[in-house]
Each structure stands twice: as C-alpha cells, then as structure tokens.
Amino acid sequence: MRVQRPKGTVDILPDESGSWEKVEQILRDFFKQANYREIRTPSFENYNVFSRSSGETSDVVEKEMYDFNDKGGRHIALRPEGTAGVVRAYVEDKLYAPEIAKPLNVYYIESTFRYERPQAGRQREFHQIGIESFGSANPLADVETIVLAHDLLAKLGVKNYELHINTLGNSQVRQGYHDALVNYFKPVRDQLSDDSKRRLEKNPLRILDSKDEQDKKFLPNAPKIVDYLDQESKENFDQILKMLDQLKINYVIDNDLVRGLDYYTGVIFEFMVEDKSIWESASTILGGGRYDNLVEEFDGPSTPAVGFGIGEERLMLVLQKQNPKLFADQGIDFFIANIGQETEVKTVEIARLLRKQGLKVQYDVEQKKLKAQFKKADRAKAKYVITLGDKELTAKVLNVKRLSDAKTFKFAFNDLENINAVMKQLKE
C-alpha cells in the first residue's frame, strides 16, 4: 500500500517554502517593531484547556477538535487555535507577576488542527498567526490591536479588505441578550437544526453563527445586541470608533458579527477580503477581539486581554493572487564554477567567506563539467558566476561574470574580504 499524507494536510515543498518563510519573516519583523515577543506553546494540551475556553457548544469543541486518550489515560487535544494555550501559559508560568511589565505583548506562528472539510485555504492541519496583549482594559489597547491588524495587511499587500466591528458588551449585557434570543428562538425551536436546538439550551448566541439553511431564515429578524448595550458598553464602543475615525481607518459596524469562540467579551472584529477570483463573497482573513474573563477562567487573576488571529493558509492564498511579486524568486548572488581537483577546497573556502558576509552562494558538489555547472547557475538564478580553474588558482585571481549582460570582471582572492567594494564594482 502506497504511503500518503492524511486527508486535509499538505506538503509545503522547497519551491513554496521560501514564500512562507518570506511572509513569516515580514510578520516577525512587524510584530517586533511593536515590541511583541514570540511565545511557543505545546501543539497538544489537556482537553479542558480548549473546552473551557472555546465553549462546549462551539463548533470547534463539538465537531472539529482532534482529541484522544493518551497511553496514560489523559484526555488530550491537538491545538485547534492559539489563544487558549497562551492564556494557560500566562497563568501557569505566572506571567502576571508584578515585576513583569504590562501590558505583556506576545505573538506566535504555529500549527493548529481542526477536523473540518478541506477546501481552498482551509486544511485539517493549518498554521495560525496571532498576537495577544495582557493587562490593559483601556480602549486604546483595542485600537492598537486593530491598527496592527490593519497595517499588517497593508504591509503584506492585501487588497480590498474591510474592517467589520461589533461589541458583545459586558456580562450583564450578554445575559440580557441571551434571554432575548431564547425568547425569540423558542417559538420556532422545532424548525431549527439539531445543533441549534441544543445551542438554544446552552448558548443561543451560537445560533447566530450557524451556517445551516434551516437556521438562516430566522437570523435576519433575530434581536441585535446593539439594542441591549448599557451606557458603559456604548461609551466604550463609541470611544474606539471615534479613535478609528481620527486615524482614518474605515470600518463597518456589523451587528451580526459574533465570532466563533465563547471567550470573547467587549469589542470583536474581523477583516474581510473581497476577491471574486478566490471566493464568491467576502471572506474573513483575520479576526479577533477582547477576552477579559479568560485568564480568570484558567484560575489566574482578573486580567483584561485583547488579540487577533490569522489563518496563514488563507493569507497565502490571498497574497498569491493579489501580490505575486512578493514571492518572486530572487535567486542567489554567486555560483562558483570550478574545474580541477586542486580547486575544490578553494571553492569551499570562497563560498564560506562570501556566506559569512551575508551573500547567497552555491557551488557544484557533484563537480560536473563547466557547461553543466553554468546550467546549474542559470537554474539557481545566480546574478554572478565565479570561474575558478588551475590557472586562476595559481595567479590567485577570480573571473566573475555578470549574467545579466555577460560582462566579466577580475578580482584578487583577497579582494573578497571587502565584499562591499567588490559588489559596488559588479553593479556599475
């Protein structure tokens, strides 16, 4: 039987991995500029880390989570999203300690796992990029998170994206809204999907996120949370919107936006991309919001928090369509073509010297004929080819050919120790 990868997984091959690496480096540099530091948590956790954070009635827990009992009988789950593990680490490793500056800002790039129908930009093993900020209840922390999301998409060259924003208010607001939803859906309970019947008892807010056709006809007339906001929640939301206006960040107030996980409180948001070449209708590329109760849920101290997550596969799908120049193969700087056994060690020495100075360098470990080596240089998209034979070795000189116009240059071996001067001449 032929060995195959599991359904819903992909191999990111060498021709593609450079594109992923480039995007991830842009992300890392961007987050560091805002003083977010990386956190790495296990790819599996105890089951209750995710069930208590995402919510027992969420699709993630009910349908999508990979969970199992390990050999010690422990109920384990593969990580379906990034926030819960970070919060668990925040509590367990006492990152709330007074001596640690607040807010504590972290980012992650990690594999996540959900059992769902594979489709474009959605796999059963996928990669999530996220940031989390712990310790500030100030609306400016929400604005900072939204601004970072907005500016990150702009930096990557994403086009036609739109910010959708809503607020879930505080716990009293949500309780009032919960009761209103129960009153609305109870008379039509028999017409709801089985999932929504169950959610009506446990978490009616979850019905609003239903994709089932049985439920969709009841959603347009369902109560809106905006009608149940108290004064404090309204003022908080208005303050955030006012700052976004002043920063000239456009948004749509989306009363139907609820997000798919139970831990959100206060302001929530999604950035949606409109691109008919990828999706029939606008689709979410980034989402997040405030979750002020989750640290306490994990038995930590009361800690306000806000963050966002991006599905990297969906992001790559969008960038490949909208900004393909980002992934143009830049090739290598030098290919060293050498002839003769006596030149082999010198070839390695030259490659090491140039690499130490930050250049991309390759040579032919198979030591094919010169013509074949030049073909390899073309395939590697080398900018320059250094030719080294017995004659050059004796004279301690190198012939360098610029492949864009076939112009040749001569340099002494020790010239390479000041590569900046060499490169200046090569580019003239």
FENKAQUI-V171602 format. One record per helix or strand. SS is the DSSP state (~ for helix, > for strand). FROM is the first residue (numbers start at 1). LEN is the number of residues. If there is no record, write none. Layout:
BEGIN
SS | FROM | LEN
SS | FROM | LEN
END
This chain:
BEGIN
~ | 14 | 20
> | 37 | 2
> | 44 | 3
~ | 47 | 8
~ | 59 | 6
> | 67 | 3
> | 75 | 4
~ | 83 | 10
> | 104 | 10
> | 119 | 1
> | 122 | 1
> | 125 | 10
~ | 139 | 18
> | 161 | 7
~ | 171 | 16
~ | 189 | 3
~ | 194 | 9
~ | 204 | 6
~ | 213 | 7
~ | 225 | 4
~ | 231 | 16
> | 251 | 3
> | 265 | 9
> | 283 | 8
~ | 294 | 4
> | 305 | 7
~ | 312 | 11
~ | 324 | 4
> | 334 | 5
~ | 341 | 16
> | 361 | 3
~ | 370 | 10
> | 384 | 5
~ | 390 | 6
> | 397 | 6
> | 407 | 6
~ | 413 | 5
~ | 419 | 8
END
